[in-house]
Amino acid sequence: MGTLPEILAKRVRRLREAKSMTQEDLADRAELSARYVGQVERVQTVASIDVLERLARALGVEPAELIRPD
């Protein structure tokens, strides 16, 4: 199953790619840096609740969708 940061990383990348978005596109929409989005996707940082909400909004999903195991 994985840890929550690992699940988040996988879900963000999968949803981002499904929408044909680059990390830069997602970062712009979420008002984050592309570097930070990359760190989230590589599990090099743990996203705060605020960041989780921003990413979800930018991807057009509910925040819970980003941490729901497959």
Distance bins in CASP14 RR format, pairs under 12 A and 6 or more apart:
PFRMAT RR
TARGET T0000
AUTHOR 0000-0000-0000
RMODE 2
METHOD distances of the structure
MODEL  1
1 7 1 0 0 1 0 0 0 0 0 0 0
1 10 0 0 0 0 0 1 0 0 0 0 0
1 67 0 0 0 0 0 1 0 0 0 0 0
1 68 0 0 0 0 0 1 0 0 0 0 0
1 69 1 0 1 0 0 0 0 0 0 0 0
1 70 0 0 0 0 1 0 0 0 0 0 0
2 8 0 0 0 0 0 1 0 0 0 0 0
2 9 0 0 0 0 0 1 0 0 0 0 0
2 10 0 0 0 0 1 0 0 0 0 0 0
2 11 0 0 0 0 0 1 0 0 0 0 0
2 43 0 0 0 0 0 1 0 0 0 0 0
2 67 0 0 0 0 0 1 0 0 0 0 0
2 69 1 0 0 1 0 0 0 0 0 0 0
2 70 0 0 0 0 0 1 0 0 0 0 0
3 9 0 0 0 0 1 0 0 0 0 0 0
3 10 0 0 0 0 0 1 0 0 0 0 0
3 43 0 0 0 0 1 0 0 0 0 0 0
3 46 0 0 0 0 1 0 0 0 0 0 0
3 67 0 0 0 0 0 1 0 0 0 0 0
3 69 0 0 0 0 0 1 0 0 0 0 0
4 10 0 0 0 0 0 1 0 0 0 0 0
4 11 0 0 0 0 0 1 0 0 0 0 0
4 40 0 0 0 0 0 1 0 0 0 0 0
4 43 0 0 0 0 0 1 0 0 0 0 0
4 46 0 0 0 0 1 0 0 0 0 0 0
4 47 0 0 0 0 1 0 0 0 0 0 0
4 49 0 0 0 0 0 1 0 0 0 0 0
4 52 0 0 0 0 1 0 0 0 0 0 0
4 64 0 0 0 0 0 1 0 0 0 0 0
4 66 0 0 0 0 1 0 0 0 0 0 0
4 67 1 0 1 0 0 0 0 0 0 0 0
4 68 0 0 0 0 0 1 0 0 0 0 0
4 69 0 0 0 0 1 0 0 0 0 0 0
5 11 0 0 0 0 0 1 0 0 0 0 0
5 12 0 0 0 0 0 1 0 0 0 0 0
5 39 0 0 0 0 0 1 0 0 0 0 0
5 40 1 0 0 1 0 0 0 0 0 0 0
5 41 0 0 0 0 0 1 0 0 0 0 0
5 42 0 0 0 0 0 1 0 0 0 0 0
5 43 1 0 1 0 0 0 0 0 0 0 0
5 44 0 0 0 0 1 0 0 0 0 0 0
5 45 0 0 0 0 1 0 0 0 0 0 0
5 46 1 0 1 0 0 0 0 0 0 0 0
5 47 1 0 0 1 0 0 0 0 0 0 0
5 48 0 0 0 0 0 1 0 0 0 0 0
5 51 0 0 0 0 0 1 0 0 0 0 0
5 52 0 0 0 0 0 1 0 0 0 0 0
5 66 0 0 0 0 0 1 0 0 0 0 0
5 67 0 0 0 0 1 0 0 0 0 0 0
6 12 0 0 0 0 0 1 0 0 0 0 0
6 13 0 0 0 0 0 1 0 0 0 0 0
6 40 0 0 0 0 0 1 0 0 0 0 0
6 41 0 0 0 0 0 1 0 0 0 0 0
6 42 0 0 0 0 0 1 0 0 0 0 0
6 43 1 0 1 0 0 0 0 0 0 0 0
6 44 0 0 0 0 0 1 0 0 0 0 0
6 46 0 0 0 0 0 1 0 0 0 0 0
6 47 0 0 0 0 0 1 0 0 0 0 0
6 66 0 0 0 0 0 1 0 0 0 0 0
6 67 0 0 0 0 0 1 0 0 0 0 0
6 69 0 0 0 0 1 0 0 0 0 0 0
6 70 0 0 0 0 0 1 0 0 0 0 0
7 13 0 0 0 0 0 1 0 0 0 0 0
7 14 0 0 0 0 0 1 0 0 0 0 0
7 40 0 0 0 0 0 1 0 0 0 0 0
7 41 0 0 0 0 0 1 0 0 0 0 0
7 43 0 0 0 0 1 0 0 0 0 0 0
7 46 0 0 0 0 0 1 0 0 0 0 0
7 47 0 0 0 0 0 1 0 0 0 0 0
7 52 0 0 0 0 0 1 0 0 0 0 0
7 64 0 0 0 0 0 1 0 0 0 0 0
7 65 0 0 0 0 0 1 0 0 0 0 0
7 66 1 0 0 1 0 0 0 0 0 0 0
7 67 1 0 1 0 0 0 0 0 0 0 0
7 68 1 0 0 1 0 0 0 0 0 0 0
7 69 1 0 1 0 0 0 0 0 0 0 0
7 70 0 0 0 0 1 0 0 0 0 0 0
8 14 0 0 0 0 0 1 0 0 0 0 0
8 15 0 0 0 0 0 1 0 0 0 0 0
8 16 0 0 0 0 0 1 0 0 0 0 0
8 37 0 0 0 0 0 1 0 0 0 0 0
8 38 0 0 0 0 0 1 0 0 0 0 0
8 39 0 0 0 0 0 1 0 0 0 0 0
8 40 1 0 0 1 0 0 0 0 0 0 0
8 41 0 0 0 0 1 0 0 0 0 0 0
8 42 0 0 0 0 0 1 0 0 0 0 0
8 43 0 0 0 0 1 0 0 0 0 0 0
8 45 0 0 0 0 0 1 0 0 0 0 0
8 46 0 0 0 0 1 0 0 0 0 0 0
8 47 1 0 0 1 0 0 0 0 0 0 0
8 48 0 0 0 0 0 1 0 0 0 0 0
8 49 0 0 0 0 0 1 0 0 0 0 0
8 51 0 0 0 0 1 0 0 0 0 0 0
8 52 1 0 0 1 0 0 0 0 0 0 0
8 55 0 0 0 0 1 0 0 0 0 0 0
8 56 0 0 0 0 0 1 0 0 0 0 0
8 59 0 0 0 0 0 1 0 0 0 0 0
8 63 0 0 0 0 0 1 0 0 0 0 0
8 64 0 0 0 0 0 1 0 0 0 0 0
8 65 0 0 0 0 0 1 0 0 0 0 0
8 66 1 0 1 0 0 0 0 0 0 0 0
8 67 1 0 1 0 0 0 0 0 0 0 0
8 68 0 0 0 0 1 0 0 0 0 0 0
8 69 0 0 0 0 0 1 0 0 0 0 0
9 15 0 0 0 0 0 1 0 0 0 0 0
9 16 0 0 0 0 0 1 0 0 0 0 0
9 37 0 0 0 0 0 1 0 0 0 0 0
9 38 0 0 0 0 1 0 0 0 0 0 0
9 39 0 0 0 0 1 0 0 0 0 0 0
9 40 1 0 0 1 0 0 0 0 0 0 0
9 41 1 0 1 0 0 0 0 0 0 0 0
9 42 1 0 0 1 0 0 0 0 0 0 0
9 43 1 0 1 0 0 0 0 0 0 0 0
9 44 0 0 0 0 1 0 0 0 0 0 0
9 45 0 0 0 0 1 0 0 0 0 0 0
9 46 0 0 0 0 0 1 0 0 0 0 0
9 47 0 0 0 0 1 0 0 0 0 0 0
9 52 0 0 0 0 0 1 0 0 0 0 0
9 55 0 0 0 0 0 1 0 0 0 0 0
9 66 0 0 0 0 1 0 0 0 0 0 0
9 67 0 0 0 0 0 1 0 0 0 0 0
10 16 0 0 0 0 0 1 0 0 0 0 0
10 17 0 0 0 0 0 1 0 0 0 0 0
10 40 0 0 0 0 0 1 0 0 0 0 0
10 41 0 0 0 0 1 0 0 0 0 0 0
10 42 0 0 0 0 0 1 0 0 0 0 0
10 43 0 0 0 0 1 0 0 0 0 0 0
10 66 0 0 0 0 1 0 0 0 0 0 0
10 67 0 0 0 0 0 1 0 0 0 0 0
10 68 0 0 0 0 0 1 0 0 0 0 0
10 69 0 0 0 0 1 0 0 0 0 0 0
10 70 1 0 0 1 0 0 0 0 0 0 0
11 17 0 0 0 0 0 1 0 0 0 0 0
11 18 0 0 0 0 0 1 0 0 0 0 0
11 40 0 0 0 0 0 1 0 0 0 0 0
11 41 0 0 0 0 1 0 0 0 0 0 0
11 43 0 0 0 0 0 1 0 0 0 0 0
11 47 0 0 0 0 0 1 0 0 0 0 0
11 52 0 0 0 0 0 1 0 0 0 0 0
11 55 0 0 0 0 1 0 0 0 0 0 0
11 56 0 0 0 0 1 0 0 0 0 0 0
11 59 0 0 0 0 1 0 0 0 0 0 0
11 61 0 0 0 0 1 0 0 0 0 0 0
11 62 0 0 0 0 0 1 0 0 0 0 0
11 63 0 0 0 0 0 1 0 0 0 0 0
11 64 0 0 0 0 0 1 0 0 0 0 0
11 65 1 0 0 1 0 0 0 0 0 0 0
11 66 1 0 1 0 0 0 0 0 0 0 0
11 67 1 0 0 1 0 0 0 0 0 0 0
11 68 1 0 0 1 0 0 0 0 0 0 0
11 69 0 0 0 0 1 0 0 0 0 0 0
11 70 0 0 0 0 1 0 0 0 0 0 0
12 18 0 0 0 0 0 1 0 0 0 0 0
12 19 0 0 0 0 0 1 0 0 0 0 0
12 21 0 0 0 0 0 1 0 0 0 0 0
12 23 0 0 0 0 1 0 0 0 0 0 0
12 26 1 0 0 1 0 0 0 0 0 0 0
12 27 0 0 0 0 0 1 0 0 0 0 0
12 30 0 0 0 0 1 0 0 0 0 0 0
12 32 0 0 0 0 0 1 0 0 0 0 0
12 36 0 0 0 0 0 1 0 0 0 0 0
12 37 1 0 0 1 0 0 0 0 0 0 0
12 38 0 0 0 0 1 0 0 0 0 0 0
12 39 0 0 0 0 0 1 0 0 0 0 0
12 40 1 0 0 1 0 0 0 0 0 0 0
12 41 1 0 1 0 0 0 0 0 0 0 0
12 42 0 0 0 0 0 1 0 0 0 0 0
12 43 0 0 0 0 0 1 0 0 0 0 0
12 47 0 0 0 0 1 0 0 0 0 0 0
12 51 0 0 0 0 0 1 0 0 0 0 0
12 52 0 0 0 0 1 0 0 0 0 0 0
12 54 0 0 0 0 0 1 0 0 0 0 0
12 55 1 0 1 0 0 0 0 0 0 0 0
12 56 0 0 0 0 1 0 0 0 0 0 0
12 58 0 0 0 0 1 0 0 0 0 0 0
12 59 1 0 0 1 0 0 0 0 0 0 0
12 60 0 0 0 0 0 1 0 0 0 0 0
12 61 0 0 0 0 1 0 0 0 0 0 0
12 63 0 0 0 0 0 1 0 0 0 0 0
12 65 0 0 0 0 0 1 0 0 0 0 0
12 66 1 0 0 1 0 0 0 0 0 0 0
12 67 0 0 0 0 0 1 0 0 0 0 0
13 19 0 0 0 0 0 1 0 0 0 0 0
13 21 0 0 0 0 0 1 0 0 0 0 0
13 22 0 0 0 0 0 1 0 0 0 0 0
13 23 0 0 0 0 1 0 0 0 0 0 0
13 26 0 0 0 0 1 0 0 0 0 0 0
13 37 0 0 0 0 1 0 0 0 0 0 0
13 38 0 0 0 0 1 0 0 0 0 0 0
13 40 0 0 0 0 1 0 0 0 0 0 0
13 41 1 0 1 0 0 0 0 0 0 0 0
13 42 0 0 0 0 1 0 0 0 0 0 0
13 43 0 0 0 0 0 1 0 0 0 0 0
13 55 0 0 0 0 0 1 0 0 0 0 0
13 59 0 0 0 0 0 1 0 0 0 0 0
13 66 0 0 0 0 0 1 0 0 0 0 0
14 21 0 0 0 0 0 1 0 0 0 0 0
14 41 0 0 0 0 1 0 0 0 0 0 0
14 59 0 0 0 0 1 0 0 0 0 0 0
14 61 0 0 0 0 0 1 0 0 0 0 0
14 65 0 0 0 0 0 1 0 0 0 0 0
14 66 0 0 0 0 0 1 0 0 0 0 0
14 68 0 0 0 0 0 1 0 0 0 0 0
14 70 0 0 0 0 1 0 0 0 0 0 0
15 21 0 0 0 0 1 0 0 0 0 0 0
15 26 0 0 0 0 1 0 0 0 0 0 0
15 29 0 0 0 0 0 1 0 0 0 0 0
15 30 0 0 0 0 0 1 0 0 0 0 0
15 41 0 0 0 0 0 1 0 0 0 0 0
15 55 0 0 0 0 1 0 0 0 0 0 0
15 56 0 0 0 0 1 0 0 0 0 0 0
15 58 0 0 0 0 1 0 0 0 0 0 0
15 59 1 0 1 0 0 0 0 0 0 0 0
15 60 0 0 0 0 1 0 0 0 0 0 0
15 61 1 0 0 1 0 0 0 0 0 0 0
15 62 0 0 0 0 0 1 0 0 0 0 0
15 65 1 0 0 1 0 0 0 0 0 0 0
15 66 1 0 0 1 0 0 0 0 0 0 0
15 68 0 0 0 0 0 1 0 0 0 0 0
16 22 1 0 0 1 0 0 0 0 0 0 0
16 23 1 0 0 1 0 0 0 0 0 0 0
16 24 0 0 0 0 0 1 0 0 0 0 0
16 25 1 0 0 1 0 0 0 0 0 0 0
16 26 1 0 1 0 0 0 0 0 0 0 0
16 27 0 0 0 0 0 1 0 0 0 0 0
16 29 0 0 0 0 1 0 0 0 0 0 0
16 30 0 0 0 0 0 1 0 0 0 0 0
16 34 0 0 0 0 0 1 0 0 0 0 0
16 37 0 0 0 0 1 0 0 0 0 0 0
16 38 0 0 0 0 0 1 0 0 0 0 0
16 40 0 0 0 0 0 1 0 0 0 0 0
16 41 1 0 0 1 0 0 0 0 0 0 0
16 55 0 0 0 0 1 0 0 0 0 0 0
16 56 0 0 0 0 0 1 0 0 0 0 0
16 58 0 0 0 0 1 0 0 0 0 0 0
16 59 1 0 0 1 0 0 0 0 0 0 0
16 60 0 0 0 0 0 1 0 0 0 0 0
16 61 0 0 0 0 0 1 0 0 0 0 0
16 66 0 0 0 0 0 1 0 0 0 0 0
17 23 0 0 0 0 0 1 0 0 0 0 0
17 25 0 0 0 0 0 1 0 0 0 0 0
17 26 0 0 0 0 0 1 0 0 0 0 0
17 41 0 0 0 0 0 1 0 0 0 0 0
17 59 0 0 0 0 0 1 0 0 0 0 0
18 26 0 0 0 0 0 1 0 0 0 0 0
18 59 0 0 0 0 1 0 0 0 0 0 0
18 60 0 0 0 0 0 1 0 0 0 0 0
18 61 0 0 0 0 0 1 0 0 0 0 0
19 25 0 0 0 0 1 0 0 0 0 0 0
19 26 0 0 0 0 1 0 0 0 0 0 0
19 29 0 0 0 0 1 0 0 0 0 0 0
19 58 0 0 0 0 1 0 0 0 0 0 0
19 59 1 0 0 1 0 0 0 0 0 0 0
19 60 0 0 0 0 1 0 0 0 0 0 0
19 61 0 0 0 0 0 1 0 0 0 0 0
20 26 0 0 0 0 0 1 0 0 0 0 0
21 27 0 0 0 0 1 0 0 0 0 0 0
21 28 0 0 0 0 1 0 0 0 0 0 0
21 29 1 0 0 1 0 0 0 0 0 0 0
21 30 0 0 0 0 0 1 0 0 0 0 0
21 34 0 0 0 0 0 1 0 0 0 0 0
21 37 0 0 0 0 1 0 0 0 0 0 0
21 41 0 0 0 0 0 1 0 0 0 0 0
21 55 0 0 0 0 0 1 0 0 0 0 0
21 58 0 0 0 0 1 0 0 0 0 0 0
21 59 0 0 0 0 1 0 0 0 0 0 0
21 60 0 0 0 0 0 1 0 0 0 0 0
22 28 0 0 0 0 1 0 0 0 0 0 0
22 29 0 0 0 0 0 1 0 0 0 0 0
22 34 1 0 0 1 0 0 0 0 0 0 0
22 37 0 0 0 0 1 0 0 0 0 0 0
22 38 0 0 0 0 0 1 0 0 0 0 0
22 41 0 0 0 0 0 1 0 0 0 0 0
23 29 0 0 0 0 0 1 0 0 0 0 0
23 30 0 0 0 0 0 1 0 0 0 0 0
23 32 0 0 0 0 1 0 0 0 0 0 0
23 33 0 0 0 0 1 0 0 0 0 0 0
23 34 1 0 1 0 0 0 0 0 0 0 0
23 35 0 0 0 0 1 0 0 0 0 0 0
23 36 0 0 0 0 1 0 0 0 0 0 0
23 37 1 0 1 0 0 0 0 0 0 0 0
23 38 1 0 1 0 0 0 0 0 0 0 0
23 39 0 0 0 0 1 0 0 0 0 0 0
23 40 0 0 0 0 1 0 0 0 0 0 0
23 41 1 0 0 1 0 0 0 0 0 0 0
23 42 0 0 0 0 0 1 0 0 0 0 0
23 55 0 0 0 0 0 1 0 0 0 0 0
23 58 0 0 0 0 0 1 0 0 0 0 0
24 30 0 0 0 0 0 1 0 0 0 0 0
24 32 0 0 0 0 0 1 0 0 0 0 0
24 33 0 0 0 0 1 0 0 0 0 0 0
24 34 1 0 1 0 0 0 0 0 0 0 0
24 35 0 0 0 0 1 0 0 0 0 0 0
24 36 0 0 0 0 0 1 0 0 0 0 0
24 37 0 0 0 0 1 0 0 0 0 0 0
24 38 0 0 0 0 0 1 0 0 0 0 0
24 58 0 0 0 0 0 1 0 0 0 0 0
25 32 0 0 0 0 0 1 0 0 0 0 0
25 34 0 0 0 0 1 0 0 0 0 0 0
25 37 0 0 0 0 1 0 0 0 0 0 0
25 58 0 0 0 0 1 0 0 0 0 0 0
25 59 0 0 0 0 0 1 0 0 0 0 0
26 32 1 0 0 1 0 0 0 0 0 0 0
26 33 0 0 0 0 0 1 0 0 0 0 0
26 34 0 0 0 0 1 0 0 0 0 0 0
26 36 0 0 0 0 0 1 0 0 0 0 0
26 37 1 0 1 0 0 0 0 0 0 0 0
26 38 0 0 0 0 1 0 0 0 0 0 0
26 40 0 0 0 0 1 0 0 0 0 0 0
26 41 0 0 0 0 1 0 0 0 0 0 0
26 51 0 0 0 0 0 1 0 0 0 0 0
26 54 0 0 0 0 1 0 0 0 0 0 0
26 55 1 0 0 1 0 0 0 0 0 0 0
26 56 0 0 0 0 0 1 0 0 0 0 0
26 57 0 0 0 0 0 1 0 0 0 0 0
26 58 1 0 1 0 0 0 0 0 0 0 0
26 59 1 0 0 1 0 0 0 0 0 0 0
26 60 0 0 0 0 0 1 0 0 0 0 0
26 66 0 0 0 0 0 1 0 0 0 0 0
27 33 1 0 1 0 0 0 0 0 0 0 0
27 34 1 0 1 0 0 0 0 0 0 0 0
27 35 0 0 0 0 1 0 0 0 0 0 0
27 36 1 0 0 1 0 0 0 0 0 0 0
27 37 1 0 1 0 0 0 0 0 0 0 0
27 38 0 0 0 0 1 0 0 0 0 0 0
27 39 0 0 0 0 0 1 0 0 0 0 0
27 40 0 0 0 0 1 0 0 0 0 0 0
27 41 0 0 0 0 0 1 0 0 0 0 0
27 51 0 0 0 0 0 1 0 0 0 0 0
27 54 0 0 0 0 1 0 0 0 0 0 0
27 55 0 0 0 0 1 0 0 0 0 0 0
27 58 0 0 0 0 1 0 0 0 0 0 0
27 59 0 0 0 0 0 1 0 0 0 0 0
28 34 0 0 0 0 1 0 0 0 0 0 0
28 36 0 0 0 0 0 1 0 0 0 0 0
28 37 0 0 0 0 1 0 0 0 0 0 0
28 54 0 0 0 0 0 1 0 0 0 0 0
28 58 0 0 0 0 1 0 0 0 0 0 0
29 37 0 0 0 0 1 0 0 0 0 0 0
29 54 0 0 0 0 1 0 0 0 0 0 0
29 55 0 0 0 0 1 0 0 0 0 0 0
29 56 0 0 0 0 0 1 0 0 0 0 0
29 57 1 0 0 1 0 0 0 0 0 0 0
29 58 1 1 0 0 0 0 0 0 0 0 0
29 59 0 0 0 0 1 0 0 0 0 0 0
29 60 0 0 0 0 1 0 0 0 0 0 0
30 36 0 0 0 0 1 0 0 0 0 0 0
30 37 1 0 0 1 0 0 0 0 0 0 0
30 38 0 0 0 0 0 1 0 0 0 0 0
30 40 0 0 0 0 1 0 0 0 0 0 0
30 47 0 0 0 0 0 1 0 0 0 0 0
30 50 0 0 0 0 0 1 0 0 0 0 0
30 51 1 0 0 1 0 0 0 0 0 0 0
30 52 0 0 0 0 0 1 0 0 0 0 0
30 53 0 0 0 0 1 0 0 0 0 0 0
30 54 1 0 1 0 0 0 0 0 0 0 0
30 55 1 0 1 0 0 0 0 0 0 0 0
30 56 0 0 0 0 1 0 0 0 0 0 0
30 57 1 0 0 1 0 0 0 0 0 0 0
30 58 1 1 0 0 0 0 0 0 0 0 0
30 59 0 0 0 0 1 0 0 0 0 0 0
30 60 0 0 0 0 0 1 0 0 0 0 0
30 66 0 0 0 0 0 1 0 0 0 0 0
31 37 0 0 0 0 0 1 0 0 0 0 0
31 50 0 0 0 0 0 1 0 0 0 0 0
31 51 0 0 0 0 1 0 0 0 0 0 0
31 53 0 0 0 0 0 1 0 0 0 0 0
31 54 1 0 0 1 0 0 0 0 0 0 0
31 55 0 0 0 0 0 1 0 0 0 0 0
31 57 0 0 0 0 1 0 0 0 0 0 0
31 58 0 0 0 0 1 0 0 0 0 0 0
32 38 0 0 0 0 1 0 0 0 0 0 0
32 39 0 0 0 0 1 0 0 0 0 0 0
32 40 0 0 0 0 1 0 0 0 0 0 0
32 41 0 0 0 0 0 1 0 0 0 0 0
32 45 0 0 0 0 0 1 0 0 0 0 0
32 47 0 0 0 0 1 0 0 0 0 0 0
32 48 0 0 0 0 0 1 0 0 0 0 0
32 50 0 0 0 0 0 1 0 0 0 0 0
32 51 1 0 0 1 0 0 0 0 0 0 0
32 52 0 0 0 0 0 1 0 0 0 0 0
32 53 0 0 0 0 0 1 0 0 0 0 0
32 54 1 0 0 1 0 0 0 0 0 0 0
32 55 1 0 0 1 0 0 0 0 0 0 0
32 57 0 0 0 0 0 1 0 0 0 0 0
32 58 0 0 0 0 1 0 0 0 0 0 0
33 39 0 0 0 0 1 0 0 0 0 0 0
33 40 0 0 0 0 0 1 0 0 0 0 0
33 45 0 0 0 0 0 1 0 0 0 0 0
33 51 0 0 0 0 0 1 0 0 0 0 0
33 54 0 0 0 0 0 1 0 0 0 0 0
34 40 0 0 0 0 0 1 0 0 0 0 0
34 41 0 0 0 0 0 1 0 0 0 0 0
35 41 0 0 0 0 0 1 0 0 0 0 0
35 42 0 0 0 0 0 1 0 0 0 0 0
35 44 0 0 0 0 1 0 0 0 0 0 0
35 45 0 0 0 0 1 0 0 0 0 0 0
36 42 0 0 0 0 0 1 0 0 0 0 0
36 44 0 0 0 0 1 0 0 0 0 0 0
36 45 1 0 0 1 0 0 0 0 0 0 0
36 46 0 0 0 0 0 1 0 0 0 0 0
36 47 0 0 0 0 1 0 0 0 0 0 0
36 48 0 0 0 0 0 1 0 0 0 0 0
36 51 1 0 0 1 0 0 0 0 0 0 0
36 54 0 0 0 0 0 1 0 0 0 0 0
36 55 0 0 0 0 0 1 0 0 0 0 0
37 44 0 0 0 0 0 1 0 0 0 0 0
37 45 0 0 0 0 1 0 0 0 0 0 0
37 47 0 0 0 0 1 0 0 0 0 0 0
37 51 0 0 0 0 1 0 0 0 0 0 0
37 54 0 0 0 0 0 1 0 0 0 0 0
37 55 1 0 0 1 0 0 0 0 0 0 0
37 58 0 0 0 0 1 0 0 0 0 0 0
37 59 0 0 0 0 0 1 0 0 0 0 0
38 44 1 0 0 1 0 0 0 0 0 0 0
38 45 0 0 0 0 1 0 0 0 0 0 0
38 47 0 0 0 0 0 1 0 0 0 0 0
38 51 0 0 0 0 0 1 0 0 0 0 0
38 55 0 0 0 0 0 1 0 0 0 0 0
39 45 1 0 1 0 0 0 0 0 0 0 0
39 46 0 0 0 0 1 0 0 0 0 0 0
39 47 0 0 0 0 1 0 0 0 0 0 0
39 51 0 0 0 0 0 1 0 0 0 0 0
40 46 0 0 0 0 1 0 0 0 0 0 0
40 47 1 0 1 0 0 0 0 0 0 0 0
40 48 0 0 0 0 0 1 0 0 0 0 0
40 51 1 0 0 1 0 0 0 0 0 0 0
40 52 0 0 0 0 1 0 0 0 0 0 0
40 54 0 0 0 0 0 1 0 0 0 0 0
40 55 1 0 0 1 0 0 0 0 0 0 0
40 58 0 0 0 0 0 1 0 0 0 0 0
40 66 0 0 0 0 1 0 0 0 0 0 0
41 47 0 0 0 0 0 1 0 0 0 0 0
41 55 0 0 0 0 0 1 0 0 0 0 0
41 66 0 0 0 0 0 1 0 0 0 0 0
45 51 0 0 0 0 1 0 0 0 0 0 0
46 52 0 0 0 0 0 1 0 0 0 0 0
46 67 0 0 0 0 0 1 0 0 0 0 0
47 53 0 0 0 0 1 0 0 0 0 0 0
47 54 0 0 0 0 1 0 0 0 0 0 0
47 55 1 0 0 1 0 0 0 0 0 0 0
47 56 0 0 0 0 0 1 0 0 0 0 0
47 63 0 0 0 0 0 1 0 0 0 0 0
47 66 0 0 0 0 1 0 0 0 0 0 0
47 67 0 0 0 0 1 0 0 0 0 0 0
48 54 0 0 0 0 1 0 0 0 0 0 0
48 55 0 0 0 0 0 1 0 0 0 0 0
48 63 0 0 0 0 0 1 0 0 0 0 0
49 55 0 0 0 0 0 1 0 0 0 0 0
49 56 0 0 0 0 0 1 0 0 0 0 0
49 63 0 0 0 0 1 0 0 0 0 0 0
49 64 0 0 0 0 0 1 0 0 0 0 0
49 66 0 0 0 0 0 1 0 0 0 0 0
49 67 0 0 0 0 0 1 0 0 0 0 0
50 56 0 0 0 0 0 1 0 0 0 0 0
50 57 0 0 0 0 0 1 0 0 0 0 0
50 63 0 0 0 0 0 1 0 0 0 0 0
51 57 0 0 0 0 0 1 0 0 0 0 0
51 58 0 0 0 0 0 1 0 0 0 0 0
51 63 0 0 0 0 0 1 0 0 0 0 0
51 66 0 0 0 0 0 1 0 0 0 0 0
52 58 0 0 0 0 0 1 0 0 0 0 0
52 59 0 0 0 0 0 1 0 0 0 0 0
52 61 0 0 0 0 0 1 0 0 0 0 0
52 62 0 0 0 0 0 1 0 0 0 0 0
52 63 1 0 1 0 0 0 0 0 0 0 0
52 64 0 0 0 0 1 0 0 0 0 0 0
52 65 0 0 0 0 0 1 0 0 0 0 0
52 66 1 0 0 1 0 0 0 0 0 0 0
52 67 1 0 0 1 0 0 0 0 0 0 0
52 68 0 0 0 0 0 1 0 0 0 0 0
53 59 0 0 0 0 0 1 0 0 0 0 0
53 60 0 0 0 0 0 1 0 0 0 0 0
53 61 0 0 0 0 0 1 0 0 0 0 0
53 62 0 0 0 0 1 0 0 0 0 0 0
53 63 1 0 1 0 0 0 0 0 0 0 0
53 64 0 0 0 0 0 1 0 0 0 0 0
53 65 0 0 0 0 0 1 0 0 0 0 0
53 66 0 0 0 0 1 0 0 0 0 0 0
53 67 0 0 0 0 0 1 0 0 0 0 0
54 60 0 0 0 0 0 1 0 0 0 0 0
54 61 0 0 0 0 0 1 0 0 0 0 0
54 63 0 0 0 0 1 0 0 0 0 0 0
54 66 0 0 0 0 0 1 0 0 0 0 0
55 61 0 0 0 0 1 0 0 0 0 0 0
55 62 0 0 0 0 0 1 0 0 0 0 0
55 63 0 0 0 0 1 0 0 0 0 0 0
55 65 0 0 0 0 0 1 0 0 0 0 0
55 66 1 0 0 1 0 0 0 0 0 0 0
55 67 0 0 0 0 0 1 0 0 0 0 0
56 62 1 0 0 1 0 0 0 0 0 0 0
56 63 1 0 1 0 0 0 0 0 0 0 0
56 64 0 0 0 0 1 0 0 0 0 0 0
56 65 1 0 0 1 0 0 0 0 0 0 0
56 66 1 0 1 0 0 0 0 0 0 0 0
56 67 0 0 0 0 1 0 0 0 0 0 0
56 68 0 0 0 0 0 1 0 0 0 0 0
57 63 0 0 0 0 1 0 0 0 0 0 0
57 65 0 0 0 0 0 1 0 0 0 0 0
57 66 0 0 0 0 0 1 0 0 0 0 0
58 66 0 0 0 0 0 1 0 0 0 0 0
59 65 0 0 0 0 1 0 0 0 0 0 0
59 66 1 0 0 1 0 0 0 0 0 0 0
60 66 0 0 0 0 0 1 0 0 0 0 0
61 67 0 0 0 0 0 1 0 0 0 0 0
61 68 0 0 0 0 1 0 0 0 0 0 0
62 68 0 0 0 0 1 0 0 0 0 0 0
END
